[in-house]
Amino acid sequence: AEKTYRHELEKKVNKITSLNEQLQANQEHLENARKEADAANHAKTIFLNNMSHDMRTPMNAILGFANLMEKQTGNPEIISDYLQKIETSGGYLLSIINNVLDMASIDSGTVKLSEDFLDLEKNFYALPEQFESLISNKNEAPKNIPLIITPNLDTSKK
């Protein structure tokens, strides 16, 4: 009887040990999953912070130039310049929005690749123009901020 009792007790101890090992493995798996979820959440937060900044910049340029245009109703040349800057900023903002939507498509597995020409030189030179007037028209900003661009672009291959 004692031998049977020990044998049953041993079986139960082995069963409890096995269950504890499974529980520990499950806890480790859950902890790893939690760490991965935390890392993904952190990456999402960083992405959203960067996107909100990247989207505000051209939107501020659009709103700023629209505001400046209201003050230049009698000067068509300046209005035309501001409209061009608004169009450039709007195109940049649309590009950012399209990139975010493309990333969502990649994430959902419905991405469609397309090759488009990007005039890097045009975009490069358009950046300072978008902000130059806004900076020089703010009361708190210093006047006449020098902007020096010295690229080595080979434009002969157009």
Protein Blocks (a to p, Z undefined) as FASTA:
>chain_A
ZZmmmmmmmmmmmmmmmmmmmmmmmmmmmmmmmmmmmmmmmmmmmmmmmmmmmmmmmmmm
mmmmmmmmmmmmmlmklmmmmmmmmmmmmmmmmmmmmmmmmmmmmmnopaccddddddfk
lmmmmmmmmmmmmmmmpmklcehiacdddddddfklZZ
